[in-house]
Amino acid sequence: MSDSALMFDPVPGLRLATAAAGIRYTHRDDLALFEFVDGTQCAAVFTRNAFRAAPVMVAERHLAARAPRFLLINAGNANAGTGTRGLADAEAACAALAELAGEDPRAVLPFSTGVIGEPLPVARIRAALPGLLAGLDERAWPAAARAILTTDTRAKLVSRRFQVAGRTAALTGIAKGSGMIRPDMATMLAFLATDAAVEPSLLRRCLAEAVDRSFNAITVDGDTSTNDACVLAATGRLGGPAIADPGSADYRALADAVTEVCEALAEAIIRDGEGATKLVTLVIEEAADQDEARRVADAIAHSPLVKTALFASDPNWGRILAAVGRAGLSGLAIAAVRIWLGEVLIVTDGGRAPDYTEEAGRAVMAAPEILIRVALGRGRVTTRVLTCDLSYDYVRINAEYRS
């Protein structure tokens, strides 16, 4: 797909640029820059992996100190597992950009994605910075969406519009992610921006709620990365007072739009899962609470046996049943559990549904999009998780990743 085929809305108060720094890839851009107008507010969420990458730690520290003016993102090198040198390299990249722009180094938030354990080639990044600053353009969203990719096969770019006090606000976001995807963030980066003005605490609340329903509700392979981050910026260029009331229609419109964009980007990540051939929606119903609903969803979504059956279009429902049983729910009444493939009831009263046929199950599993629904018979809580199948290509892509 060409850049021109990616539809989006520019966000007033934000310009972007990309460059080919040769960090790992050749013949493609691998560096992206976001420049925010003065007064922009930013919120971010980061990986929960204990081995957090150097750019995550630096970005958190800088964001706590002041509002950012720049996001500097590189692909091909994660700058993770690099110890004190990694921290110094992340800071050096920020300082180099800040010096050229006449800014405080803390006004730069660094982000990296790629191979873990290799030193960041700061000199290559530094050499590309003048060109980045000279090339800033509010319409460079598609180029930025491509520059941040690693094993992804396609760019992920989504825009929505929403109403704030009678004005039409823009919201645009990009993301990268294909493998090493699991709830609690994933091997993914996502960057969203709106021209609405938003009070900082509400911006953080809005992002946290959206991430819980989107990026924290997807899984490709059960692995959580060291570098995950999601940023939401509000430039305020729309005009008018900042959204400050969580009970207002304006906040609800903002929150709905941010969640919608995050969900669309999250779905795009799953559709682009490494080697994925099927999009699978898991709906867990009648759970006692959200925790046990997610435990059941994760047990199914992370099961290699379930995922390989999905790839083979094999309605091996015993694998799903076994995953539910090992999710660790105390006092689970097996007779109360029902499981569906699409609209086909496959399990009830502790065993195979009387009317179930292999032909009906196979027809559901042959589709490119599959719904697996599990009712636990324990309460009223429902959760939804997106995942995909596990194919030969997943093994090939990850076996060859550092080749």
Residue pairs with C-beta under 8 A, 6 or more apart in sequence:
1 154
1 155
3 142
3 143
3 146
4 142
6 141
6 142
6 145
6 155
6 157
7 159
8 141
8 142
8 157
8 158
8 159
8 172
9 159
9 161
9 170
9 171
9 172
10 138
10 139
10 141
10 170
10 172
11 138
11 170
11 171
11 172
11 193
11 194
11 195
11 235
11 237
12 138
12 170
12 195
12 235
12 237
12 238
13 36
13 37
13 40
13 195
13 235
13 236
13 237
14 34
14 35
14 36
14 37
14 40
14 138
14 193
14 195
14 233
14 235
15 34
15 35
15 136
15 137
15 138
15 140
16 32
16 33
16 34
16 35
16 136
16 137
16 138
16 140
16 141
16 143
16 144
17 32
17 33
17 35
17 131
17 132
17 133
17 134
17 135
17 136
17 137
17 140
17 143
17 144
18 29
18 31
18 32
18 33
18 132
18 135
18 140
18 143
18 144
18 146
18 147
19 29
19 30
19 31
19 33
19 128
19 131
19 132
19 135
19 147
20 27
20 28
20 29
20 30
20 31
20 128
21 30
21 31
21 74
21 121
21 124
21 125
21 127
21 128
22 30
22 121
22 124
23 30
23 31
23 74
23 75
23 76
23 77
23 114
23 120
23 121
23 124
23 125
24 30
24 75
24 76
24 77
24 114
24 115
25 75
25 76
28 146
28 147
29 143
29 146
29 147
30 74
30 75
30 76
30 147
31 72
31 73
31 74
31 75
31 125
31 128
31 132
31 147
32 71
32 72
32 73
32 74
32 143
32 144
32 147
32 148
33 70
33 71
33 72
33 73
33 97
33 132
33 133
33 136
34 70
34 71
34 73
34 144
34 191
34 193
34 233
35 69
35 70
35 136
36 42
36 68
36 69
36 70
36 193
36 233
36 235
37 235
37 236
37 237
38 69
39 67
39 235
39 236
40 67
40 68
40 69
40 233
40 234
40 235
40 236
41 67
41 197
41 198
41 199
41 200
41 203
41 233
41 234
41 236
42 63
42 67
42 68
42 109
42 203
42 231
42 232
42 233
42 234
43 200
43 203
43 204
43 206
43 207
43 231
43 232
44 59
44 60
44 63
44 109
44 207
44 229
44 230
44 231
44 232
45 185
45 207
45 208
45 211
45 229
45 230
46 52
46 56
46 59
46 60
46 185
46 228
46 229
47 53
47 56
47 184
47 185
47 224
47 225
47 226
47 227
47 228
47 229
48 184
48 185
48 224
49 184
49 185
49 224
49 225
49 226
49 228
51 80
51 81
51 226
52 80
52 226
52 227
53 78
53 79
53 80
53 81
53 82
53 86
53 112
53 116
53 226
53 227
54 79
54 80
54 82
54 86
54 87
54 89
54 90
54 112
54 120
55 79
55 90
55 110
55 111
55 112
55 227
56 226
56 227
56 228
56 229
57 87
57 90
58 87
58 90
58 91
58 94
58 109
58 110
59 109
59 110
59 111
59 229
61 106
62 68
62 94
62 105
62 106
62 107
62 108
62 109
63 109
65 106
66 104
66 106
66 107
67 107
68 107
68 108
68 109
68 233
69 101
69 103
69 107
69 108
70 97
70 98
70 101
70 103
70 107
70 108
70 109
71 108
71 109
71 111
71 191
71 231
72 93
72 94
72 97
72 108
72 109
72 110
72 111
72 125
73 110
73 111
73 112
73 113
73 144
73 147
73 148
73 189
73 191
74 93
74 111
74 112
74 113
74 114
74 120
74 125
75 112
75 113
75 114
75 147
75 148
75 149
75 150
75 176
76 113
76 114
76 115
76 150
77 112
77 114
77 115
77 118
77 120
77 121
78 112
78 113
78 114
78 115
78 116
78 118
78 225
78 226
78 227
79 86
79 89
79 90
79 112
79 119
79 120
80 86
80 112
80 116
80 117
80 226
80 227
81 116
81 117
81 226
82 89
82 117
82 118
82 119
82 120
85 119
86 119
86 120
89 119
89 120
89 122
90 110
90 112
90 120
91 105
92 122
92 126
93 108
93 110
93 120
93 122
93 125
93 126
94 105
94 106
94 108
94 109
94 110
95 105
96 122
96 125
96 126
96 129
97 103
97 108
97 129
97 133
98 104
98 105
98 107
98 108
100 129
100 130
100 133
101 133
109 231
111 189
111 227
111 229
112 120
112 227
113 148
113 150
113 176
113 187
113 189
113 227
114 150
115 401
115 402
116 226
141 157
141 172
141 174
142 155
142 157
144 174
144 191
145 155
145 156
145 157
145 174
145 176
146 155
148 174
148 176
148 189
149 155
149 176
150 176
150 178
151 178
151 179
151 274
151 397
151 401
152 176
152 177
152 178
152 272
153 178
153 272
154 268
154 272
155 174
156 174
156 175
156 176
156 177
156 265
156 268
156 269
156 272
157 172
157 173
157 174
158 172
158 173
158 174
158 261
158 264
158 265
158 268
159 170
159 171
159 172
159 173
159 261
160 171
160 172
160 257
160 260
160 261
161 168
161 169
161 170
161 171
161 257
162 168
162 169
162 171
162 196
162 253
162 254
162 256
162 257
163 169
163 250
163 253
164 196
164 238
164 240
164 243
164 250
164 253
164 254
165 240
165 241
165 250
167 238
167 239
167 240
169 194
169 195
169 196
169 238
169 254
169 257
170 194
170 195
170 238
171 192
171 193
171 194
171 196
171 257
171 258
171 261
172 192
172 193
172 194
172 261
173 190
173 191
173 192
173 193
173 261
173 262
173 265
174 190
174 191
174 265
175 188
175 189
175 190
175 191
175 265
175 266
175 268
175 269
176 188
176 189
176 190
177 186
177 187
177 188
177 189
177 190
177 269
177 272
178 187
178 220
178 269
178 272
178 273
178 274
179 187
179 220
179 221
179 223
179 273
179 274
179 394
179 397
179 398
180 186
180 187
180 220
180 221
180 223
180 224
180 225
181 187
181 188
181 218
181 219
181 220
181 221
181 223
181 269
181 270
181 273
182 219
182 220
182 221
182 222
182 223
182 224
182 302
183 216
183 217
183 218
183 219
183 224
183 294
183 298
183 385
184 216
184 224
185 211
185 215
185 216
185 224
185 225
185 228
185 229
185 230
186 215
186 218
186 219
186 220
186 224
186 225
186 228
186 269
187 223
187 224
187 225
187 227
187 228
188 215
188 225
188 228
188 230
188 269
189 227
189 228
189 229
189 230
190 215
190 229
190 230
190 231
190 262
190 265
191 230
191 231
191 233
192 230
192 231
192 232
192 233
192 258
192 261
192 262
193 232
193 233
193 234
193 235
194 232
194 233
194 234
194 235
194 238
194 254
194 257
194 258
195 234
195 235
195 236
195 237
195 238
196 234
196 236
196 238
196 243
196 250
196 254
197 234
197 236
197 238
197 239
197 240
197 241
197 242
197 243
198 206
198 234
198 236
198 242
198 243
198 254
199 242
199 243
199 244
202 243
202 244
202 246
202 251
203 232
203 234
205 246
206 232
206 251
206 254
206 255
206 258
207 230
207 232
207 258
209 255
209 259
210 232
210 255
210 258
210 259
210 261
210 262
210 263
211 230
211 262
213 259
213 262
213 263
214 259
214 262
214 263
214 265
214 266
215 230
215 262
215 265
215 266
215 269
217 266
217 383
217 384
217 385
217 386
218 266
218 267
218 269
218 270
218 385
218 386
218 387
219 298
219 301
219 302
219 385
219 386
219 387
220 269
220 270
220 273
220 274
220 276
220 387
220 388
221 273
221 274
221 302
221 390
221 394
222 298
222 301
222 302
230 262
232 258
236 242
243 250
243 251
243 254
245 251
266 386
267 279
267 386
270 276
270 279
270 386
270 387
270 388
271 279
271 388
273 388
273 394
274 393
274 394
274 397
274 398
275 390
275 391
275 392
275 393
275 394
275 395
275 396
275 397
276 388
276 389
276 391
276 394
277 311
277 368
277 388
277 389
277 391
278 310
278 311
278 367
278 368
278 369
278 370
278 388
278 389
279 368
279 369
279 370
279 386
279 388
280 301
280 310
280 369
280 370
280 371
280 372
280 386
280 387
280 388
280 389
281 369
281 370
281 371
281 372
281 384
281 385
281 386
282 297
282 300
282 301
282 372
282 373
282 374
282 384
282 385
282 386
282 387
283 371
283 372
283 373
283 374
283 382
283 383
283 384
284 293
284 294
284 296
284 297
284 373
284 374
284 376
284 382
284 383
284 384
284 385
285 373
285 374
285 375
285 376
285 382
286 375
286 376
286 377
286 378
286 379
286 380
286 381
286 382
287 293
287 296
287 376
287 378
287 379
287 381
287 382
287 383
288 376
288 378
288 379
288 381
289 379
289 381
290 381
290 383
292 327
292 329
292 376
292 378
292 381
293 376
293 381
293 382
293 383
294 383
294 385
295 327
295 328
295 329
296 323
296 324
296 327
296 329
296 374
296 376
297 383
297 384
297 385
298 327
298 385
299 323
299 324
299 326
299 327
300 306
300 320
300 323
300 324
300 372
300 374
300 387
301 307
301 385
301 387
303 319
303 322
303 323
304 390
305 316
305 319
305 322
305 323
306 319
306 320
306 323
307 387
307 388
307 389
307 390
308 389
308 390
309 315
309 316
309 319
309 365
310 365
310 370
310 388
310 389
310 390
311 389
311 390
311 391
313 362
313 365
313 366
314 362
314 365
315 341
315 346
315 358
315 361
315 362
315 364
315 365
317 339
317 341
317 346
317 347
317 352
317 356
317 361
320 339
320 346
320 347
320 372
320 374
321 339
321 347
324 332
324 337
324 339
324 374
324 376
325 332
325 334
329 376
329 378
332 376
332 378
333 377
333 378
334 350
335 349
335 350
336 376
336 377
336 378
337 347
337 348
337 350
337 374
337 375
337 376
337 377
338 345
338 347
338 348
338 374
338 375
338 377
339 345
339 346
339 347
339 372
339 373
339 374
339 375
340 346
340 371
340 372
340 373
340 374
341 360
341 361
341 364
341 365
341 370
341 371
341 372
342 364
342 367
342 370
342 371
344 356
344 360
344 361
344 364
345 353
345 355
345 356
346 352
346 353
346 356
346 361
347 353
364 370
364 371
